[in-house]
Amino acid sequence: MTETRRLELREDAKEMFMHGYHGYLNFAFPKDELNPVACIGRGPDKRNPKNIHVNDVLGDFSLTLIDALDTLAAMREPEKFRQAIELVKRHVGNFNIDSRVQVFEVNIRVLGALLSGHLYASEPSFKSQVKGYKGELLVMAEDLGKRLMKAFENTPTGIPYARVNLRKGVLRGETGETCVAGAGSLLLEFGVLSRLTGDSSYEAAAKKALLELWKRRSKIGLMGNTIDMTTGNWMSMMTGIGAGTDSFYEYLLKSYVLFGDDEYLDMYETAQESIRRNLLHDSKYFYKHVHLEDGSLMATWVDSLSAFMPGVQVVGGDLESAIKNHLYYYNIWRKYQAIPERFNFVSQSVDISNYPLRPEFVESNYFLYRATKDPFYLQVGEMILRDLQALTKTKCGWASLKSVIDRKLEDRMESFALSETFKYLYLLFDEENILHQELKDSNFVFTTEGHVLALANKYLDLSRKNRREARRWPMCQAYKAPETFLKSIPYRPDADFARQMVGNREDPRDLVELDPKGYCEKPTLEMERVVVEFSGPPRKTVYHDDPSTTPGSSASTSASSSSSSSSGAYGAGGESAEAQKLKELMVIPVKKGVFVNRIVGVKMQLQYDDTRNGYRAVKGKPSFSLQWSSDCFAFDDA
């Protein structure tokens, strides 16, 4: 991808964010969310308090505005960022609100956003300080933190209640059921709040909840989905890496990165080992839902939230697993131009069809590009961007898809569309961002809501021997592309296998059906032509090897076969019909690489020419040969 194209896509991603952000301000503010079809605001459903799908998140505190704060800063919009802070100060101020909300959702969407906004507005390292800012967002964060801490009161296990009324605390008769992710994914936000305010109670409460969940793992190292926080007994015995458990694993690793405590890394690596042993499908491309005690299969679907895992695996250094898992969700996206809430891996069809603009796949795609710099991930980002533009745009915002099958819209724009989905799309194309430059080696992390948190050394306990400056940290090896002619991810043999596992339509680049190890499984195609693509300038990149012509003229290559030699194929006069046939150009330069016109008898060596920024077809002992038989088309080592 050219620099010009990358920068154009970066601006497209910013424009998408701004379209939704301005739509919210113009049609919905100060309500919590925008209904992008009707172009009106949405707040909590006060007529139906049991409507937790809405009321767990919306609390009459201008949610979308707060959730979008650090996206404005990350996109380098200082004046809009300053104006947004002023709106939050003027219209929200504090959280003395009679709203019953879910602790987890308000923690990641509101508390995390306030903390990230405060860091961007005040910390010199972010280079986005707001003139006249006096820490008001941190004051609001502390007010909210105190109200969320009510969920930890009167709990015999240390695991918090799932819901709390911001004004009244835990209401009488509140359910004791909570999920692993909800109770165990508070540590990043609560920990940063403790470090910035000097009040250790927030971090201590969040860590105790995490450890209480951790010690209730089964004998095979798994945790359930939901738990009774009053008794500590599992209520749902099914477990996976998606809804209900996802961010628990994410926060183990990111707590290690942010705070530098080895205990969290040890827990993460132990958890990943149990996941690989019990949840990883035999194909090695996705993760199952199983019984926590014996690992038996309990469901035949994967959910869209599970697409977060490749991003976490990148941070943890497991690139191969991340690449494979991403390929699975990539092909689901290609099949539907979105990822449905649940996809059945047995029937290769949709179980739950809606797509609420979720960011998890976009996030993982971003992390994989940062780790590999493979342009494939930029192309995936462009695919996502164009599909969202085509399917979800309305006159005032971006709508969820009610169904990925019939593409009907749902009149809701969740706040994470602005805090995560468009932020990760923008950052994918923004190589110049401070997060990728000055801060790339710092301890910054993205929360599970996409908010950026980082701590300066003055907020870290560096006295203990397990802190980052007291010993050498483990370093992940840099990504190394495979030593093949076509190095990009979609040309891996197992990429075809991932496509087949979701029942996706064939791509023109797919030549044969392959098994996970790259062996030919169903060699039934009869190809009349083969296109070989590789990175290079849009000019001739394969040069003539006939000494009677000059390099750069019409392309050809040396040929050899059991029936004719190179001289027989290209000799002058008295040639057989077969020799005349072979004389036709067999390798022709095209815009993106070479077009292989004929493959019978072709044998060539392709060498990279630094001076011409291209590849030259030469005679001599080849490093590999292109061979065709009735069994398979393959690259064979010479």
C-alpha positions in Angstrom: 0.0 0.0 0.0 1.4 3.4 -1.0 1.9 6.2 1.5 -0.6 8.3 -0.3 -3.2 5.6 0.0 -2.5 4.9 3.7 -2.9 8.6 4.5 -6.2 8.8 2.6 -7.5 5.8 4.5 -6.5 7.5 7.8 -8.5 10.5 6.9 -11.4 8.3 5.8 -11.4 6.7 9.3 -11.3 10.1 11.0 -14.2 11.3 8.9 -16.2 8.2 9.9 -15.6 9.0 13.5 -16.5 12.7 13.1 -19.7 11.8 11.2 -20.8 9.8 14.2 -19.5 12.2 16.8 -21.1 15.3 15.3 -24.3 13.3 14.7 -24.4 12.5 18.4 -23.7 16.2 19.4 -26.2 17.6 17.0 -29.1 15.1 17.5 -28.6 13.3 20.8 -26.5 15.2 23.3 -26.9 15.3 26.3 -28.6 11.9 26.1 -26.4 8.9 26.4 -26.5 7.5 22.9 -27.6 8.4 19.3 -30.4 6.6 17.5 -28.8 7.0 14.1 -31.9 6.1 12.0 -34.4 8.3 13.7 -31.7 10.9 14.6 -32.8 11.3 18.2 -31.2 10.7 21.6 -31.5 7.7 23.8 -31.3 7.4 27.5 -32.1 4.7 30.1 -35.4 2.8 29.7 -37.1 4.1 32.9 -40.4 2.6 31.9 -38.9 -0.9 32.0 -36.1 -1.1 34.7 -35.6 -4.8 33.8 -34.4 -3.8 30.3 -30.7 -4.5 31.2 -29.7 -4.4 27.6 -30.1 -0.7 27.7 -30.1 0.2 31.4 -26.8 -1.6 32.2 -25.0 0.9 30.1 -27.1 4.1 29.9 -27.2 6.2 33.1 -28.1 9.8 32.1 -24.4 10.9 32.0 -23.8 11.7 28.3 -22.1 8.3 27.8 -21.1 8.7 24.2 -19.4 12.1 24.8 -17.4 10.7 27.7 -16.5 7.5 25.9 -15.2 9.4 22.9 -12.9 11.8 24.8 -9.6 10.1 24.2 -10.4 9.3 20.6 -10.5 13.0 19.9 -7.1 13.3 21.6 -5.7 10.2 19.8 -6.8 11.7 16.4 -4.9 14.9 17.2 -8.0 17.2 17.4 -6.9 19.5 20.3 -9.7 22.0 20.1 -12.4 19.4 19.8 -10.8 17.6 22.7 -10.8 20.8 24.8 -14.4 21.6 23.9 -15.5 18.0 24.8 -13.9 18.3 28.3 -15.8 21.6 28.8 -19.1 19.9 27.8 -18.4 17.0 30.3 -17.6 19.5 33.1 -20.7 21.6 32.4 -23.4 18.9 31.7 -22.2 16.0 33.8 -20.1 17.3 36.7 -20.7 14.4 39.1 -22.4 11.1 39.2 -25.0 11.7 41.9 -27.6 10.1 39.6 -30.5 7.8 40.5 -29.4 5.2 37.9 -28.9 1.4 38.4 -26.1 0.5 36.1 -23.7 -2.5 35.6 -20.4 -2.0 37.4 -18.3 -3.5 34.6 -19.9 -1.4 31.7 -19.6 1.9 33.6 -16.1 1.0 34.7 -14.8 0.4 31.2 -16.8 3.0 29.3 -17.0 5.9 31.8 -14.3 5.5 34.4 -11.7 4.4 31.9 -12.6 7.3 29.5 -12.3 9.9 32.3 -8.9 8.5 33.4 -7.6 8.4 29.8 -8.9 11.9 29.0 -7.2 13.1 32.2 -3.9 11.6 31.1 -4.1 13.0 27.6 -5.0 16.5 29.0 -2.4 16.6 31.7 0.6 14.3 31.1 3.5 15.9 29.1 4.4 12.6 27.6 1.2 12.6 25.6 1.9 16.0 24.1 -1.7 17.0 24.1 -2.0 19.0 27.3 -5.0 21.2 27.5 -4.4 24.8 28.5 -6.3 25.7 31.7 -7.2 22.1 32.5 -7.1 21.6 36.3 -7.7 17.9 36.8 -11.5 18.0 36.7 -11.8 14.7 34.8 -9.8 13.0 37.6 -12.1 14.5 40.2 -15.1 13.1 38.4 -13.4 9.7 38.1 -12.8 9.6 41.8 -16.5 10.5 42.5 -17.6 7.7 40.2 -15.1 5.3 41.7 -16.4 5.8 45.2 -19.9 5.0 43.9 -18.8 1.9 42.1 -17.0 0.7 45.3 -20.5 0.3 46.9 -20.7 -2.9 44.9 -17.9 -4.4 47.1 -19.7 -3.7 50.4 -21.3 -6.6 52.2 -19.9 -9.2 49.9 -18.7 -12.3 51.8 -16.4 -13.4 48.9 -14.8 -10.1 47.9 -16.4 -10.5 44.4 -18.6 -7.4 43.7 -22.2 -7.2 42.9 -22.8 -6.9 39.2 -25.0 -3.8 39.5 -25.2 -0.7 41.7 -27.3 2.4 41.9 -25.0 5.4 41.6 -26.9 7.4 44.2 -28.2 4.7 46.6 -25.6 1.9 46.3 -26.6 -1.8 46.0 -30.4 -2.0 46.0 -32.3 -4.5 48.2 -33.0 -7.7 46.4 -30.1 -7.2 44.0 -29.0 -10.5 42.3 -25.8 -12.1 43.4 -25.1 -13.5 39.9 -22.2 -12.0 38.1 -19.8 -13.1 35.3 -16.1 -13.6 35.3 -15.3 -10.7 33.0 -17.6 -8.4 34.8 -16.1 -9.0 38.3 -12.5 -9.7 37.1 -11.9 -6.9 34.6 -11.7 -3.8 36.9 -8.0 -3.8 37.7 -6.7 -1.5 35.0 -9.1 1.3 35.7 -9.3 0.9 39.5 -5.5 0.5 39.7 -4.8 3.7 37.7 -7.4 5.5 39.9 -5.6 4.4 43.0 -2.2 5.4 41.6 -3.3 8.9 40.5 -5.3 9.7 43.7 -3.1 7.9 46.3 -6.1 5.9 47.5 -5.1 2.3 47.4 -8.6 0.9 48.2 -9.7 0.8 44.6 -6.8 -1.3 43.4 -7.0 -3.5 46.4 -10.7 -4.3 45.9 -10.3 -5.0 42.2 -7.3 -7.3 42.8 -9.1 -9.2 45.6 -12.0 -9.9 43.2 -9.6 -11.1 40.5 -7.8 -13.4 42.9 -11.1 -14.8 44.4 -12.2 -15.8 40.9 -8.8 -17.2 40.1 -8.7 -19.6 43.0 -12.0 -21.1 42.0 -10.6 -22.6 38.8 -11.5 -26.2 38.1 -9.0 -29.1 38.2 -8.2 -28.6 34.5 -7.6 -24.9 35.1 -10.8 -23.4 33.7 -13.4 -21.0 35.2 -17.1 -20.9 34.6 -19.1 -18.1 33.0 -21.2 -16.8 35.8 -20.8 -17.2 39.6 -22.8 -16.5 42.7 -20.8 -13.8 44.4 -22.4 -14.5 47.8 -21.5 -18.2 47.9 -18.6 -18.4 45.4 -20.2 -21.3 43.5 -20.3 -21.4 39.8 -23.8 -20.9 38.2 -22.9 -21.5 34.6 -20.5 -24.4 34.0 -19.9 -23.5 30.4 -16.7 -21.6 29.6 -15.0 -20.1 26.6 -13.0 -17.0 25.7 -16.0 -14.9 24.6 -18.9 -13.2 26.3 -18.7 -13.5 30.1 -15.0 -14.4 30.3 -13.1 -12.5 27.6 -11.6 -9.4 29.3 -10.6 -11.3 32.4 -7.8 -12.9 30.4 -7.0 -9.6 28.6 -6.6 -7.8 32.0 -4.2 -10.4 33.4 -1.7 -9.6 30.7 -2.3 -5.9 30.4 -2.1 -5.5 34.2 1.4 -6.9 34.0 2.3 -4.5 31.2 0.9 -1.5 33.0 1.9 -2.2 36.6 4.9 -4.4 36.1 3.9 -7.1 38.5 5.0 -10.6 37.5 2.1 -12.2 39.4 -0.2 -11.1 36.6 2.0 -12.5 33.9 2.3 -15.8 35.6 -1.5 -16.0 35.9 -1.9 -15.1 32.2 0.5 -17.7 31.0 -1.2 -20.4 33.2 -4.6 -19.4 31.9 -3.3 -19.5 28.3 -1.9 -23.0 28.8 -5.3 -24.2 30.0 -7.1 -22.5 27.1 -4.8 -24.1 24.6 -5.2 -27.5 26.2 -8.9 -27.5 26.6 -10.6 -24.8 24.4 -8.5 -24.8 21.2 -10.3 -26.5 18.4 -8.4 -29.4 16.6 -7.9 -27.1 13.6 -5.9 -24.7 15.9 -7.9 -21.7 14.4 -10.6 -21.0 17.0 -11.7 -21.7 20.5 -14.6 -23.8 21.7 -17.1 -23.6 24.6 -16.7 -26.5 26.9 -17.6 -27.8 30.4 -15.2 -26.3 33.0 -14.7 -29.6 34.8 -14.0 -32.1 32.0 -13.6 -30.0 28.9 -16.5 -31.6 27.0 -18.0 -29.6 24.2 -21.1 -27.6 25.3 -21.7 -25.4 22.2 -20.9 -25.4 18.5 -20.7 -21.6 18.0 -18.1 -18.9 18.4 -19.1 -15.3 19.3 -17.9 -12.1 17.9 -16.4 -11.0 21.2 -13.9 -13.9 20.9 -12.3 -12.0 18.1 -10.4 -10.0 20.7 -8.0 -12.9 21.4 -5.6 -12.4 18.5 -4.8 -8.9 19.8 -4.1 -10.2 23.3 -2.0 -13.0 21.9 0.1 -10.4 20.0 0.8 -8.5 23.2 1.7 -11.9 24.8 4.1 -12.8 22.0 2.1 -15.7 20.5 2.0 -14.5 16.9 1.4 -17.8 15.2 -1.8 -18.4 17.2 -2.9 -14.8 16.7 -2.4 -15.1 12.9 -4.5 -18.2 12.6 -7.3 -17.0 14.9 -7.5 -13.8 13.0 -7.7 -15.6 9.7 -10.8 -17.4 10.9 -12.6 -14.2 11.8 -11.3 -12.5 8.7 -13.1 -15.1 6.5 -16.3 -14.8 8.6 -16.1 -11.0 7.9 -15.5 -11.7 4.2 -18.5 -14.0 4.1 -21.0 -11.5 5.6 -19.2 -8.1 5.5 -19.4 -8.1 9.3 -19.2 -10.6 12.1 -22.5 -11.9 13.5 -22.9 -12.2 17.2 -22.7 -16.0 17.0 -21.4 -18.2 14.1 -21.9 -22.0 14.1 -18.7 -23.7 13.2 -20.4 -27.0 12.4 -23.2 -25.8 10.1 -21.0 -22.9 8.9 -23.9 -20.6 9.3 -25.2 -17.8 11.5 -26.8 -18.5 14.9 -27.4 -14.9 16.1 -27.3 -12.5 13.2 -26.9 -9.0 14.6 -23.7 -6.9 14.4 -23.6 -3.9 16.7 -20.5 -2.3 15.3 -18.3 -4.3 17.5 -14.5 -3.5 17.6 -12.9 -6.8 18.6 -11.9 -7.9 15.1 -10.8 -4.4 14.2 -8.7 -4.3 17.3 -6.9 -7.6 16.7 -6.3 -6.6 13.1 -4.6 -3.4 14.4 -2.3 -5.3 16.8 -1.3 -7.8 14.1 -0.3 -5.0 11.8 1.8 -3.3 14.5 3.6 -6.6 15.2 4.1 -7.8 11.6 3.8 -4.7 9.4 2.3 -7.1 6.8 0.3 -4.9 4.3 -2.3 -7.6 4.3 -3.7 -6.1 7.6 -3.9 -2.6 6.0 -5.9 -4.2 3.3 -8.2 -5.9 5.8 -8.6 -2.5 7.5 -9.7 -1.0 4.2 -12.1 -3.9 3.7 -13.7 -3.2 7.1 -13.8 0.5 6.5 -15.5 0.2 3.1 -18.0 -2.4 4.3 -19.0 -0.2 7.3 -19.4 2.8 4.9 -21.6 0.7 2.5 -23.8 -1.0 5.0 -24.1 1.0 8.2 -24.0 4.7 7.4 -27.0 6.9 8.0 -27.6 10.6 7.6 -26.6 11.3 11.2 -24.4 8.4 12.3 -23.6 4.7 12.1 -26.3 2.1 12.7 -25.9 -1.5 14.0 -26.9 -4.3 11.7 -30.0 -6.1 12.9 -29.0 -9.0 10.6 -25.8 -9.7 8.6 -28.0 -11.8 6.3 -30.5 -9.2 5.1 -28.5 -6.2 6.1 -31.4 -4.5 7.8 -30.4 -1.7 10.3 -31.0 -1.5 14.0 -31.5 2.1 15.3 -28.6 2.2 17.8 -25.1 3.4 17.8 -23.3 2.0 20.8 -20.7 4.3 22.3 -17.9 1.8 21.6 -18.2 2.6 17.9 -16.6 5.9 18.7 -14.3 4.8 21.5 -13.0 1.7 19.8 -14.1 0.7 16.3 -13.2 4.0 14.5 -10.2 4.6 16.8 -8.6 1.3 15.9 -9.3 1.9 12.2 -7.7 5.3 12.4 -4.6 4.1 14.4 -4.1 1.3 11.9 -3.3 3.8 9.2 -1.7 6.4 11.5 2.0 5.5 11.6 2.9 8.9 12.9 0.8 8.7 16.1 2.6 9.3 19.3 1.5 5.9 20.5 3.6 4.4 17.6 6.5 6.8 18.1 7.6 8.3 21.4 5.3 6.1 23.5 5.7 2.8 21.7 8.1 1.3 24.3 6.3 2.7 27.3 3.9 0.8 29.5 0.7 2.1 27.8 -2.2 -0.3 27.2 -5.6 -0.1 25.7 -8.4 -1.1 28.0 -11.1 -3.4 26.9 -13.0 -0.3 25.8 -10.0 1.0 23.8 -9.0 3.7 26.3 -5.3 4.5 26.6 -3.8 4.2 30.0 -0.2 4.7 31.0 1.7 5.4 34.2 4.9 7.4 34.7 7.5 5.9 37.0 6.4 8.1 39.9 3.2 6.1 40.1 4.9 2.7 40.0 6.5 0.8 42.9 10.0 0.2 41.7 11.4 -0.9 45.0 10.3 -4.5 44.6 12.5 -6.8 42.7 9.8 -7.9 40.3 9.4 -4.4 38.8 10.5 -3.6 35.3 13.7 -1.6 36.1 15.0 -4.1 38.6 15.5 -7.0 36.1 15.6 -7.7 32.4 12.2 -8.1 31.0 11.4 -11.0 28.7 11.4 -9.9 25.1 9.3 -11.3 22.3 11.1 -12.2 19.1 10.3 -9.9 16.2 8.0 -11.3 13.5 9.8 -12.9 10.6 7.9 -13.6 7.4 8.3 -17.1 6.0 11.1 -17.6 3.6 8.9 -18.0 0.5 8.4 -16.0 -2.6 5.0 -14.8 -1.6 5.5 -13.7 2.0 2.2 -12.0 2.9 -0.4 -13.7 5.2 -3.1 -14.5 2.6 -0.6 -16.5 0.5 0.1 -18.9 3.4 -1.3 -22.4 2.4 -3.3 -22.5 5.6 -5.1 -19.3 4.7 -7.1 -21.4 2.2 -8.0 -23.8 5.0 -9.3 -21.0 7.2 -11.6 -19.9 4.3 -13.0 -23.4 3.9 -13.7 -23.8 7.6 -16.3 -21.0 7.5 -17.7 -22.0 4.1 -16.6 -18.8 2.5 -16.9 -18.2 -1.2 -13.8 -18.9 -3.3 -11.4 -16.1 -3.9 -9.6 -15.7 -7.3 -6.3 -16.3 -5.5 -7.4 -19.7 -4.2 -5.9 -22.3 -6.4 -6.4 -25.6 -4.6 -8.0 -26.8 -1.4 -5.5 -27.4 1.3 -5.3 -28.9 4.7 -3.8 -27.0 7.7 -0.3 -28.2 6.9 -0.4 -27.0 3.3 -0.7 -30.4 1.6 -3.0 -30.8 -1.4 -6.3 -32.3 -0.2 -8.6 -32.1 -3.2 -6.5 -31.6 -6.3 -9.4 -31.4 -8.7 -8.9 -28.0 -10.4 -7.6 -27.9 -13.9 -6.0 -24.5 -14.2 -5.4 -22.9 -17.6 -3.5 -20.0 -16.1 -1.9 -19.1 -12.9 -1.3 -15.6 -11.5 1.7 -15.1 -9.2 1.6 -11.8 -7.2 4.2 -10.2 -5.1 5.1 -6.8 -3.7 6.8 -4.6 -6.2 6.4 -1.4 -8.3 3.7 -1.3 -11.0 6.3 -1.7 -13.8 8.1 -4.7 -15.4 9.7 -6.7 -12.7 10.8 -9.8 -14.5 13.6 -9.4 -17.0 14.4 -11.3 -20.2 17.2 -13.9 -19.7 18.0 -14.2 -23.4 21.6 -12.8 -23.8 20.7 -11.5 -27.3 18.3 -9.0 -25.7 18.7 -6.3 -23.1 17.3 -6.6 -19.6 13.9 -5.0 -19.1 12.6 -6.0 -22.6 9.6 -8.4 -23.0 9.8 -11.1 -20.3 10.5 -14.7 -20.7 12.2 -17.4 -18.7 14.3 -20.5 -19.1 12.4 -23.7 -19.5 13.3 -27.3 -19.1 11.2 -30.5 -19.3 11.7 -34.1 -19.8 10.8 -33.7 -23.5 12.7 -30.6 -24.5 15.7 -28.5 -23.3 16.0 -24.7 -23.1 17.8 -24.5 -26.4 15.1 -26.6 -28.0 12.5 -24.4 -26.7 14.1 -21.1 -27.8 16.3 -22.2 -30.8 15.9 -20.6 -34.2 14.6 -22.5 -37.2 13.7 -26.2 -37.7 11.7 -26.3 -34.5 9.1 -28.9 -33.7 5.5 -28.0 -33.1 6.1 -28.5 -29.4 9.1 -26.3 -29.4 7.2 -23.6 -31.3 4.5 -23.9 -28.6 7.0 -23.5 -25.8 8.4 -20.5 -27.5 5.4 -18.4 -26.6 6.0 -16.1 -23.7 5.5 -18.1 -20.5 6.1 -15.4 -17.9 4.7 -12.0 -18.6 5.1 -8.9 -16.4 1.8 -7.5 -15.1 1.1 -4.5 -12.8 1.4 -6.4 -9.5 3.9 -9.1 -10.5 4.1 -11.8 -13.1 1.6 -13.7 -15.1 2.5 -17.3 -15.7 1.0 -18.0 -19.1 2.2 -21.7 -19.3 3.5 -23.9 -16.6 4.3 -27.2 -18.3 8.1 -27.4 -18.2 8.6 -24.1 -16.5 11.6 -23.9 -14.2 13.1 -20.7 -13.1 14.9 -18.9 -10.3 13.6 -15.5 -9.2 16.2 -13.2 -7.7 15.5 -9.9 -6.1 17.3 -7.0 -7.8 17.8 -4.1 -5.4 18.8 -1.6 -8.1 15.6 -2.2 -10.1 13.3 -2.9 -7.1 12.0 -6.1 -8.8 12.6 -9.7 -9.5 14.7 -11.2 -12.3 14.1 -14.6 -13.9 17.5 -16.2 -14.5 19.0 -19.5 -15.8 21.0 -21.9 -13.6 20.1 -24.1 -10.8 16.7 -22.8 -9.5 15.9 -22.3 -5.8 12.5 -23.7 -6.6 10.5 -24.8 -9.6 6.9 -24.3 -10.6 5.5 -27.7 -11.4 2.2 -28.9 -12.5 0.9 -32.5 -12.4 -2.4 -34.2 -12.1 -1.9 -34.2 -8.3 -1.0 -30.8 -7.2 0.3 -27.3 -8.0 3.1 -26.4 -5.6 6.4 -24.7 -5.0 9.0 -27.4 -4.7 12.5 -27.0 -3.3 15.1 -27.7 -5.9 
